[in-house]
Amino acid sequence: MPTQESDYNLLESVVREIGGDDAIKVAGLLNPIEETTDEAIAAGAEMKLNAVRKILYRLYDARLAEFRRIRDKSTGWFIYFWRLKPNRVEELVINRKKTVYRKLKARLDYEKGFHFFKCDQDYCPRYIFDEAMENNFKCPECSNELKAFDNKDIVEKLSKKVDELQKSLEKSGVDVENLDNDAKDDLGQIIATGKVAAIADSNSYLGTE
């Protein structure tokens, strides 16, 4: 698995989508250089061989792993030797970074582009100025007064993560300017469809590496 923590976390997320925690254990025993048999992986992961093979073939279908096989002359059975595909791993990590960057950039632009209002109840959402005014600055959820909401901390967190991802992507040769334009398009579509509350109160990417 990649040595850089951020790349490892991104790859781990991809692998978990493929096969859950068991896939994490299996992928963690694969190496991009040295080959490993499925029997050795099963022993190291303390899993049944059939379960390991199913995960390995899922990783193979995702082009995250490759194998070669040889026939055991004494038994006639095939022995499979597996390893990670480093080029594909790097491609997947970069693609995931691009997706996260685009979402975070759209969210950051949104946070910077609007003034927000919120009541004192934690479970109630925020509202942009036009929404607050339409509701006479009363929360539609609890009827409490909507007050100006300072999103400075959110902007700072988003800015930091966007900057980190931008530097990493540029280092990998990605044209970040195109991603910025895509993020603007995403934000425009969100605003046009009236689904601004979803992006305003979605914090799922604030914890993304």
ROLUM-126085 format. One record per residue (C-alpha): x, y negated, z. Coordinates in pm, whole numbers. Layout:
N
       c1       c2       c3
        X        Y        Z
...
This chain:
209
       c1       c2       c3
        0        0        0
      123     -361      -55
      347     -499      215
      212     -856      226
      -67     -877      480
     -307    -1078      262
     -261     -843      -35
     -304     -542      192
     -630     -680      332
     -767     -752      -13
     -674     -407     -142
     -818     -252      171
    -1148     -427       99
    -1154     -287     -256
    -1071       64     -141
    -1334       51      133
    -1596      -37     -127
    -1493      272     -322
    -1508      524      -38
    -1538      369      306
    -1295      424      593
    -1197      770      467
    -1076      614      143
     -863      374      347
     -693      669      516
     -634      847      187
     -502      539        4
     -275      463      297
      -96      793      236
      -37      723     -132
      287      570     -253
      349      377     -578
      681      554     -633
      690      891     -458
      428     1150     -549
      218     1323     -284
        9     1639     -312
     -356     1635     -219
     -284     1903       41
      -28     1677      209
     -274     1387      204
     -545     1604      359
     -307     1708      634
     -192     1354      700
     -545     1214      702
     -677     1509      902
     -956     1556      648
    -1093     1849      453
     -921     1904      119
    -1244     1878      -84
    -1329     1543       78
     -981     1412        1
    -1004     1526     -360
    -1338     1348     -408
    -1185     1023     -283
     -874     1069     -496
    -1087     1108     -808
    -1281      795     -716
     -952      607     -688
     -852      760    -1020
    -1177      645    -1183
    -1103      294    -1052
     -752      329    -1201
     -603      278     -858
     -431      615     -859
     -282      855    -1111
     -183     1219    -1101
       10     1489    -1281
      -44     1860    -1243
      171     2167    -1273
       72     2531    -1260
      206     2738     -975
      354     3041    -1151
      301     3264     -849
      -68     3186     -794
     -181     3049    -1128
     -342     2751     -952
     -272     2391    -1047
      -87     2168     -801
     -177     1799     -822
       72     1525     -745
      -75     1180     -675
       55      826     -646
      -77      469     -648
      -75      273     -972
      114      -42     -867
       23     -246    -1175
     -346     -175    -1130
     -324     -251     -758
     -171     -589     -833
     -441     -659    -1093
     -720     -574     -851
     -569     -788     -576
     -537    -1085     -811
     -894    -1043     -938
    -1025    -1030     -584
     -828    -1342     -494
     -976    -1518     -798
    -1328    -1424     -692
    -1275    -1539     -334
    -1104    -1861     -448
    -1393    -1945     -682
    -1652    -1894     -408
    -1454    -2086     -150
    -1388    -2374     -390
    -1759    -2402     -471
    -1838    -2399     -100
    -1571    -2664      -32
    -1702    -2890     -306
    -2050    -2849     -162
    -1939    -2936      189
    -1758    -3246       61
    -2041    -3357     -166
    -2332    -3375       75
    -2432    -3515      412
    -2589    -3259      643
    -2846    -3270      918
    -2927    -3012     1184
    -3129    -2967     1500
    -2987    -2850     1834
    -3091    -2486     1786
    -2803    -2262     1679
    -3027    -2025     1484
    -3171    -2298     1262
    -3003    -2385      931
    -2855    -2713      815
    -3025    -2938      562
    -2891    -3189      314
    -3014    -3549      334
    -3291    -3513       73
    -3429    -3205      250
    -3412    -3374      589
    -3590    -3681      457
    -3863    -3472      294
    -3930    -3318      637
    -3925    -3656      816
    -3604    -3545      988
    -3791    -3270     1171
    -3657    -2916     1155
    -3897    -2696      952
    -3804    -2400     1173
    -3852    -2539     1524
    -3982    -2896     1473
    -3692    -3047     1670
    -3526    -3364     1549
    -3270    -3330     1270
    -2948    -3517     1347
    -2640    -3590     1141
    -2412    -3287     1136
    -2033    -3328     1127
    -1888    -3059      899
    -1527    -3174      942
    -1415    -2842     1094
    -1574    -2643      812
    -1406    -2860      550
    -1068    -2820      720
    -1097    -2441      736
    -1211    -2416      377
     -940    -2654      255
     -671    -2447      425
     -790    -2121      274
     -839    -2274      -70
     -486    -2416      -61
     -339    -2081       46
     -518    -1893     -230
     -431    -2157     -490
      -60    -2127     -414
      -77    -1748     -422
     -267    -1742     -752
      -38    -1995     -915
      259    -1784     -805
       96    -1493     -990
       61    -1704    -1306
     -315    -1765    -1281
     -459    -2083    -1437
     -633    -2221    -1129
     -776    -2517    -1324
    -1008    -2280    -1509
    -1122    -2134    -1179
    -1193    -2485    -1050
    -1415    -2548    -1353
    -1594    -2218    -1294
    -1650    -2317     -930
    -1807    -2645    -1043
    -2038    -2452    -1275
    -2134    -2220     -988
    -2212    -2512     -762
    -2416    -2683    -1034
    -2626    -2369    -1083
    -2681    -2332     -709
    -2799    -2691     -677
    -3014    -2667     -991
    -3195    -2357     -864
    -3253    -2510     -520
    -3057    -2238     -338
    -2828    -2481     -162
    -2918    -2360      186
    -2763    -2022      111
    -2421    -2161       32
    -2443    -2422      308
    -2493    -2163      579
    -2298    -1869      438
    -1982    -1829      647
    -1880    -1490      505
    -1576    -1624      324
    -1446    -1836      609
    -1293    -1521      752
    -1148    -1402      424
     -774    -1371      415
